[in-house]
Amino acid sequence: MKIIPKRFSEKDIVTRVNWINNPSISGTMFFDLPATAERTEKWFISNIANEKRIDFTFVDQYDNTLAMGGLTDISKEHRNAEFYVMVNPDKHGNGIGKEVSKWMCNYAFSVLKFNKI
């Protein structure tokens, strides 16, 4: 399966909210629950120019959303960041998280020239 990265956009908000409210996601990540489209839209708008994070949506060749992930708490000075990934709850167990993680690490180390994630 080919995984295509795209920058997270406003059209991804509803999907993100649905995933965050799913116990298979919210049980392993820290979110203010329940997530709402309104709060998530405010989060999105407040982070548009935020240089301390970058968020991606990962889709297949048919533009079906497979995962979301990103780098947060980016330090350009120390060349490091924190990493997160969440996989479509209907697609768990298919290796998508592994592929997204490999892509994110490659992006962080090769493109952004980070030393640590």
C-alpha positions, -999 to 999 in steps of 0.1 A, spaced: 0 0 0 14 34 -10 12 61 17 11 97 5 19 125 30 0 158 28 0 188 51 -29 186 76 -57 209 63 -90 222 74 -108 194 55 -91 169 78 -107 183 110 -138 162 111 -118 130 106 -94 140 133 -122 147 157 -138 113 150 -105 95 155 -97 113 187 -131 104 202 -126 67 193 -114 48 224 -87 29 204 -70 63 198 -80 83 229 -69 55 252 -33 58 241 -29 96 235 -36 127 256 -65 147 243 -91 170 260 -122 148 255 -146 148 239 -130 165 209 -152 188 190 -150 203 155 -151 238 169 -122 233 193 -102 214 167 -107 242 142 -95 267 167 -64 245 173 -58 243 136 -61 280 131 -39 288 161 -12 265 147 -11 276 111 20 298 117 34 278 146 70 269 137 72 246 167 50 219 150 42 204 117 12 181 111 5 157 83 -23 136 70 -14 103 52 -36 91 24 -37 62 0 -37 66 -38 -75 70 -37 -72 99 -12 -86 78 17 -72 90 50 -50 63 66 -32 81 94 -22 115 109 11 124 124 34 151 131 63 167 149 57 188 179 78 209 203 103 215 174 135 231 185 155 244 155 183 253 179 187 218 193 175 201 161 149 179 178 112 174 182 85 151 196 67 127 173 31 114 172 11 92 149 -25 80 149 -38 54 125 -74 52 112 -91 30 138 -105 9 109 -70 2 96 -51 -9 128 -29 -39 124 -20 -33 87 15 -18 92 4 17 84 18 31 117 51 15 109 52 30 74 42 65 87 68 63 115 95 55 90 84 83 67 83 108 96 117 98 109 132 101 74 116 135 70 129 147 104 165 134 99 169 139 61 148 170 53 148 189 86 183 177 96 173 168 132 195 149 155 169 134 178 131 127 178 
